[in-house]
Amino acid sequence: MTRSSARSVANVVLISAGVAAAYVVITTPPLRRLAASGLRIWLGASVPVYVVSQVREAWLQSARTA
């Protein structure tokens, strides 16, 4: 088996596992609630951190040109 075909097989296996896991989470109400609350926490934490880092980077870049 060549490297590219092995990589393709691995990608298909990972995609299949991801689809199966998503199906189980979507069809099981307790897991769906857990995933929704995790998504809210993740978005609530990562989006403000991203915005603050972008503002800081813009601030630093504007100071260099002045």
C-alpha positions as CSV (number, residue, x, y, z in Angstrom):
1,M,0.0,0.0,0.0
2,T,1.4,3.4,-1.0
3,R,1.6,6.3,1.3
4,S,-1.2,8.2,-0.5
5,S,-3.6,5.3,-0.5
6,A,-2.9,4.7,3.2
7,R,-3.7,8.3,3.9
8,S,-6.9,8.1,1.9
9,V,-8.0,5.0,3.8
10,A,-7.2,6.7,7.1
11,N,-9.2,9.8,6.0
12,V,-12.2,7.6,5.1
13,V,-12.1,5.8,8.4
14,L,-11.8,9.1,10.4
15,I,-14.7,10.6,8.5
16,S,-16.9,7.5,9.0
17,A,-16.1,7.6,12.8
18,G,-16.9,11.3,13.0
19,V,-20.3,10.8,11.2
20,A,-21.1,7.9,13.4
21,A,-20.3,9.9,16.6
22,A,-22.3,12.8,15.3
23,Y,-25.3,10.6,14.7
24,V,-25.1,9.1,18.2
25,V,-24.8,12.6,19.8
26,I,-27.7,14.0,17.7
27,T,-30.1,11.1,18.4
28,T,-29.3,10.8,22.1
29,P,-31.0,13.7,24.1
30,P,-28.6,13.7,27.1
31,L,-25.6,13.8,24.8
32,R,-27.2,16.4,22.6
33,R,-27.7,18.7,25.7
34,L,-24.1,18.0,26.8
35,A,-22.8,18.9,23.3
36,A,-24.9,22.1,23.2
37,S,-23.7,23.3,26.6
38,G,-20.1,22.5,25.7
39,L,-20.5,24.4,22.4
40,R,-21.9,27.4,24.3
41,I,-19.0,27.3,26.8
42,W,-16.5,27.0,24.0
43,L,-17.9,29.8,22.0
44,G,-18.3,32.0,25.1
45,A,-14.6,31.5,25.9
46,S,-12.9,31.3,22.6
47,V,-14.6,34.1,20.7
48,P,-13.8,36.9,23.2
49,V,-10.2,35.6,23.5
50,Y,-9.9,35.7,19.7
51,V,-11.3,39.2,19.5
52,V,-9.0,40.5,22.3
53,S,-6.0,38.9,20.6
54,Q,-6.9,40.5,17.3
55,V,-7.4,43.9,18.9
56,R,-4.0,43.6,20.7
57,E,-2.3,42.6,17.5
58,A,-3.9,45.5,15.6
59,W,-2.8,47.8,18.4
60,L,0.8,46.6,18.2
61,Q,0.8,46.9,14.4
62,S,-0.5,50.4,14.4
63,A,2.1,51.5,17.0
64,R,4.9,50.2,14.7
65,T,3.9,52.3,11.7
66,A,3.5,55.5,13.7
